[in-house]
Amino acid sequence: MTWKTDDFKEGLTKPVLVVGAGGIGCELLKNLAQTGFTKIHVVDLDTIDISNLNRQFLFRKEHVSKSKAEIATAAVKAMNPKIDITFDHGSVISDKYDINYLKQFVVVFNALDNFAARAHVNRICLAADVPLIESGSAGYKGNVFTIIKGKTECFECLGKPQQKSFPNCTIRNTPSEFVHCVVWAKSVFNQLFGQVDPDEDVSPSAEDADAENKDVEDKPEANGDEKAVEKPLLGKSVREIASQSGYDPQKVFHKLFSDDITYLLTMTHLWKERRPPRPLTWEGNSAAGAGNNNTVWPLQTWEGIFTNAVNELGQRFAEVNAVGNVLDWDKDDEVAMNFVAAASNIRANIFNIPMKSVFDIKSMAGNIIPAIATTNAMVAGMIVIEAIRLLRNGVDDLRAAYAAGKLINNRLISSSKVAPPNAKCFICGGGNREIHIAVNVEKMRVATFQDVVLKKGLSFAEPDVVLIGPSTIIISSEDDVDPTKTLHDFGLRSSSMLDCDDFKQDLTVKIIIEQDSSLDEKQYEIRDGAAKEEPMEGVASSSAPRKRVAEAVENGDGILSKRSRIEAN
């Protein structure tokens, strides 16, 4: 089959699904339209942020706050009026996008930046037997590989990424994980005490507001608002407020945790499917209650620590700024670390995210990889090449492609044969889908087992769990879990076997429980099953499996493999 054959041309007329209309998604949609694909459906939950405009070229300033899927669809339609392109502004994890829905597409393209969503699409594509082309980028690196049921390894064979880059719009407006709050807090440190970089401004900016206000004034019903956003909500930047007030902690606090949050609440489109944040008021709390860095302190304590840190760092900044210098953030500087820890926890509390200890935050506060438009363009090109290979020659011609970020054997881009299914992967390996998980059944609550182990650790969407033998229902996807009950209360012991079924993902797995009294309530170990684990940063390597803590799982410190996956931007 060649470019000119009728069979190949017919393949281009079949429907394809693009999940994600961000950095890679914009480039991909343009490529698909110009290559000859004529029937495209786009799904994306996000809205356009001012920080997207430097690399997501389908969007303009007047599009800020609008649906990425909607604007990208309109832009591609303008490029090629004959194309049949439609969109949904929603989450691909919702019930609409089930196995039967996916069966209408000849191929699915993933251009997502969220592990949970990517794992979910991976599972339903395998269940629907629809080819999935995965992709990702991180700085100058990128990769593309195709997933086909029974023929190739799947997304989850590679394990969770060790390092992740985050879209600015998520950091700025809709954090959903604690690490998003850490990234935000580090950027705020630079805005207050460091070298100001406009691209790192993670609070609602004047440009954001102008675009938002103009759109609402021109079309107030667009987001369900009755009137335009009020200008007084915006005010000055946090640097201006701090400088003019002599780094008054109360005024800095009010700007970051009250005014900016109140402004975010006016963007009603952001909260249609999300729990809205809660603005805080200044109460002048002290740092009383601070103690062991391994414990999570009350919100009032974090507010006191924030106050002390702003006072001391403000004095330091005044001294160095007098001679033309600024402060640099250093995780080993106790005051700087306290500022990031306090700001992270206060923001997490506002967005209904569980708070964390200084120790946990210090281990998370690593370098953030930037998103680069050129890398996204390269990745999108590789995606279309793999799609053409798939339509032309099927599985036999598929390659996994990589952008290395530097010359390797005089090449920036290299490729290899796609790997076969991993026999040890409980998603695509086939055979006996069985996982051995060690927990302390007397301490771990059923709610923790559901949320931390099954949903966050193993990426189940709506698990139903039954204790094999007595057929006791442990977890039902249709009912709430009793927050007080432990696994032991339901009769679980060492060697207890659970039947875990996820109807939404068409996945059934047997879980064998191993009792380990050395583990606490929020710890577990995967001793056999999904993948081999490697130690977390700062933990010595050994032949024994490492303990996994709820907090670590929530922050993406997950199962790793020898090959790292790259997240999309």
N, C-alpha and C positions, 0 to 999 in steps of 0.2 A: 504493500500500500504506500503510495507517495502523496505529495501535496495535491497532485492534479487528479487523483482517482476519485470516482464518485463515492466509494466507500469511505474514504477519509473525509471528504466534504460533508457527507451525511453525519459523520461522527461529530462534526463541529456544530451541527444543528440540534444536538441533543442537550437537554437541560443540565446545567452544572450549578453547584451551590458554593458560594464564597462566604466563609464565616470569618468576619472581621474586616472592617473597612478603615483601618488605621494606616500605619507606616507601610507595611508590606501590602496590605489590602488595596490601597490606592494605586500603587504601582501595578499590582496584579490585575485589577479591573481594567486599567488602561491597556495592558498587554493582551488580555483575553479579547477585548473589543477589537483591537487592531489585528489580532491574529486570525479572526474569523469566527470565533464562538458567537453564536447568535441568540442563545437563550440562557440568561444568567439570573440567579436569584441571590440577593445579598442579605445577610443577617448581621446586625451589630447593635448592641445595647447602648454604646457610648454616645455622648454628644461632643461636639467640637470645642476644643479649648484653644485659647490664643497661642499656647505653646506648641500646638500641632502644626501651625502654619509654616514653620521653617522646613518641614520635610514631607508633609502630607499635602501634595501639590494640588489635589482636587478641591481644596478648601480655600476660602478667602476670609478676610476680616469680617465681612458682613454675615458670614455663616456661623460665627461663634455662638455657641449654646444650642445650635440646631443638631438634628440627628445626623451622625456620620453616614449611616446607610442611605438616608434620603438624599443628602447632598451629593454623595459619591455617585449614586444612581443617576441623578439629574445631569451631572458632569459627563458621565460616560455616554449617556443618551445624546448629549449635545455633540460629542465627538462622532458618534455613529447613530444617526436618527433611525436607521433600519433595525437596530438591535432590540431584542425583546428582553429588557432588564427590569426586574422588580425588586422590592426590598421589604424587609420587616425591621422595625425598630424594637428590638426585644432581645431576650436572653436565649441562647441556643440550648440552655439547660431546661427551659420551660417544657411543659407537657406537649406543646404543639409539635415540637421537632422530635417525634418518636421514630421508631424503626420503620413503620409503614410510610411515614412522610419522606424519609431519606431514600426509600427505594425508587422514587421517581427520577433520581439524578444519576447520571452516568459516572460522575466523579464529584467528590467533595474536596474543596481547598480550605485548609485551616490557616488562617493568618491571625491567630490569637496571641495574647500575652498573659494568659491566665492558665495555670496548670490544671485546676479543677475542670474548667470548661474544655480544655484540650483532651484531658483524659476521658471525659464524658463523650465527646464526639468520636474519639478513638473507639470506644466500646460500642456505641450504637452503629457506627459504620461497619464494624466487624459483624455485629449481630444482623445488620441488614444486607451484608455481603456487597457493600458498595466501596469501591476504591477511595482511599483518602490520601491526599498529598499534603504532608506536614511540612512546615517551614518555620524558621526562626532567625533572628539576627541579634547580635550583641556587639556593639561597637563596630569593628572592622571584620568581624567574623559572622558567618551565616551558614545555614545548611538547609537541605531539602531532601526528603525521602518519601517514597510511596509505600503505603500500607495496604496489603491485600490479604484477605482472610485465607489462611492455610498456605500462603505462599511466602510471606515476608514477616519479619519481626514487627511488633507494634510499637506505638508511642511509649507505652509503659515498660517495655523491655529495657529502655535506656535509663529508667529511674528518674527521680526528681532532680532538677538542676541544683548545683551547689551554689551558683551565684545567679542573680536575676537582675535584669534591668527593668525599670518601671516607667510607664508613661507619665509625663508631667501632669496630664489632666486627672489621673487617678490620685497622684500625690496632692494635687492642689484642691480638688473638689470632693472626691469620693473614696477616701481610704477604706479598705475592707480588711486589711491585715495590719498587725502591729508594725511590721517592717516599713509599711508606707508612712507611718507616723515618725519613725526614726529618720527616714530620708527627708521628710518635711522639716523635722527639728534641726537637722544638720544644715539644711539650706537657710533656715531662719537664723542660725548662728552666724552664717556668712553675711546675711542681710544686716544684722545688727552690729557685728564686731569685725567682719572680715572684708575682703574685696568684693564689692557689690557686682553681681553678674545678673543682668536683666533676665537672662534665660533661666536663672535659678529662682526667680520670684515665684513662690508657691502660694502666695495669698492672692485673692482676687485683685487684679490690677486695674488701673484706670482704663487701659485699652479694652480689657475684658468688659468693663462696665459700660464704656461708650458703645461697644458693639451690641451688648445686651440691651441697653436702654434704647438704642436706635431701633433695634428689631422689635422691641415690645411697643415702642411708641408708634411705629408704622403699622404693627399688626398685633395689638395687645392680646387677642384671643389665641395667638399661636401656641402658647404654653399654658393656656387655661387661666391666665392672669387677667384681672379686671382693669388694671391700670399699670402704667409703666413703673419700673423700678425707681425708687427715689434716690436721687444723687447723693444726699447727705450720708447714706449708708457707707459710701466708699472712703471718703476722707483721704488722709495722707498715707504715704508708705510707712511701714514700721520703722525704717531707718530715720525718716523725717521726724516721726513722733518721738522716738527715743532721743535723738539729738537735741530737739527743741525743748524737751522736758528734763534734760540732764540724766537720761536713762532712768526715769522714774518707773519702777517695776509695775506700779498700778496702771499707768497709761499703756505700757507695753502689753501687759496682761489683757487689758480691755480691748486693745486693737486686735490681738491674735485670737483671743478666745471668746470674744463677745461680738464686736463689730463685724469681723470677717465671717463668723459663723452665721450671724443674722443675715448678712448679705447672701451667703450660700443658700439659705432657706428661701430667698426670693426666687431662686431658680427652681421653680416647682417641678419642672420636667425631670430633674435629677432624682426626685424622691417618690416618683410614682411606683417604683418597684424596689425601693431601698428604704431602710429605716432612717428617718431624718436625724441630723445631729441636734444637740442641745447646747445653746449658748450658756456660758458661765458668767457669774458676776464676781467681782473682786471682794474678798472677805478679809484680807489682811492676815491670813493664816501664818503660823510659824512652822518651822521645820521640826517641831517636836513630834516624836514618833519614829524618826529615822533611826535605823540600827543596822542590823546585818544586811549587807549588800545582796544577799541571796534571797531576801524576802521582799514581798510586794507591800509597799507602805500605803496608807490611806491617801485618798485624793488631797485632803487638807495638808498632809505632810509634803506632798509633791508641790503644792502651791507655795508652801513656805520655802522649799528648796529652790524653786524657780525664782522667788523674790531675792534670796541671798545670792544666787548665781548672777542675776542681772545686775545687782548692786556691785559685786566684785568685778565682774567682767567689764562693766561700764567704766569703772575706775581705771582698770588696766588699759582699756581702749583709749581713754582720754590721754593717758601718758604716752602711749606709742603713736597715737595719731598726731600728737603735737610735733613729732619729728617726721611725719609723713608715712608712718607704717600702720599696719593693721594686725589683728590677731589671726592666728591659724588654729583651726580646731585640732585637738590631739586627744585621743581617747585615754591617754595616760595622764593628762592634766585633769585632776580631780574636779575642779570647778567647772571646766568646760564639759566634762563628762556628765556632771550633775545637771548642767543646763539642758543638755540633749535628753537625758533620762527624764527630767521633770517635764520638759515641753512635750516629749513623746507621750508620756503617760496622761498628761492633761488632755491632749488632743485625742488620744485613744478613748478616754472616758467620754468625751463629747460625742464621739462617733460610735459609742456602744461596743467598743473593742476591749477585751480584758486587758488590764494593766500588767506590767512586768517589772522584774527587779533590775537594779543597776547592773548586776552581773550578766543577766540575759541580754540586756540592751548593749552592753559593751561588746559582747561577742557578735552582735548583729551589725554593728556600725562600721561596715567595711566600705570599700569604694563602690560607687554606683557607675555602671557602664553607660555611656551616652548612646543615644540612638542616632544613627548616621543615615542620611537619605540615600547616599550612593550604595551602601550595603543593601538597603532595602530594595533598591532598583535591581541590583545583581541577583538577589534572592528571587525576586518576582520573575526575572527572566529565566532562571533555572526551573522555577515551578512550571512555566508554560512549556519549556522543553520537555520536562518529564511527562506533562499531560499529553503532548504530541506523541511521545514514545509509547505511552499507554494506549492511546487510540489507534496508533499505527500498527504496533507489533505485539501489544499485550505485555505480559509479565516478563517474557524472556529478554526484552531489551531495556528493562528499567535499570537506572543507576541511582545511587545516593550521591548527591553533589555537595561540595563544601567550599566555602570561601574562607581562606585561611587567615586573611588579614596581613599576611606577609608572603614574600616569595618562598616557595618550597619547590625545589627542582625547577626553578625559573617559572613557576606557575602560581597565580593567585587563586585559581579555581581548580579543584581536583575532584575526582569521582571514583566510586568503587561499586562493585556489585551489591545489590540489596541483600541484606542478611536474611536467612530463613527464620521461621518462628523459633523463639527461645523455648526450649522444652520446659524450663523452670518458671516461665511466666504463666501465672494463673489466668491471664486474659486470652492470650493467643496460643499458648503452648499445647492446648488440647489435652487429651488423656485425663489423668486424675487431678482435678482442680481442688487442691488441698493446701491449707496454710496452717502452720503450727505457730501459735501466738502465746507467749508467756505473759501472764498478768498475776497480780495478787487479787484473787477473787474475793477475798475478805475485805479489801479496801476499795477496789475499783467499782465505781457506781455504773449502773447500766447506761445512764445518760452519757457518762464519759466514754464508755465503750462504743456507744453509737456515734458520738460527735467526733471524738479524737481518733479512735482506732479505725472505725469503718468508713466514716465520711472523709475525714481529713487525711488519714494515713493511707487508706486503701481506695479512696475516691468513689465509694458507692454513693448513689444518688438518693434512693429511697429503699433502704434495706429492710427486709423482713427476716427475723432470726428466730429459729425454733430449736430448742434443746432436743436432740435426737434421743430416743428412748421413751421418756414420758411425754414427748410431744408438747412440752411447755412452751408457750409463746413468750419469748424474751423481749423482742422488739417488734412492733407493728408499724408499718409506714403510715397507717391510717389513724393511729392513736398516739397521744403524748406519752412519753416515758416518765415513770415515777422518779423524780429527782433524788429521792431518799434511798432507793433500793440499791443494794450491791449485787454483784454477780452471784455471790454466795447465797444471798436471799432467794435466788431463783433455782438453787440447787446445783450450781456449777462447781465442779471439783477438778482436780488434775485429771487429764485424759477425757474430760467431757467433750462431746462432739456437737457442734452447732451446724445447722443447715441455714446458710445465709443466701437469700434469694433477692435479687433486684429486678423486678418485672420491667422497670423502665429501661434497663440496660440489657435485658434478656440474659442475665448472668446468674449462675448458681455456683456457690463455692462452699466446700466443707471446711469449717474452722475447728481445729483441735486445740483445746485449751490446756496449757501447762501451768500449773500453780508454781509461783515463785514468791515466797514471803519476803525476799529482799527488796522487792519493788514497792514503790509507794502508790498512792491512789491514781496518779496521772502518768505512770510509767508503764511501758510494755516493750516486749522484744518480739521481733519476727525471727523465728528460729529456723524456719524452712518455708519456702513458698515463693512469694512474688519475685524476690531478687536478693542477692547477697548484699549485705550492708557494710559500709565502711565507717570508721569512727568520725564523730563530729570534730570540728576544729577545737584543739585544746585537749582532746581526749586521746590517750595513748592507744596505739593500735595493738590488737591482740587477736587470737584465734576465736575468742568468745564474742558473741554478738553484743553490740552496744545497747545500752538502755536508751529508749526513746521517751522523751518527756512531752507532755501535751504542748507546752509552750514552744518547744523546738519544732514540732510538727506544724504548728500554726504558722511558723515563720518560714516554711519552705526548706528547713534543714532535714531533708528526707533521704530516701534510699538512693544511692548513687551507683553508677556502673563505671566501667573503665572508659566508656565513651560518654562524654557529657553532651547533653542536649542544649540547644541554644533557644532562648526565649524570643518571641516576636516583639517588635517595637512598632 
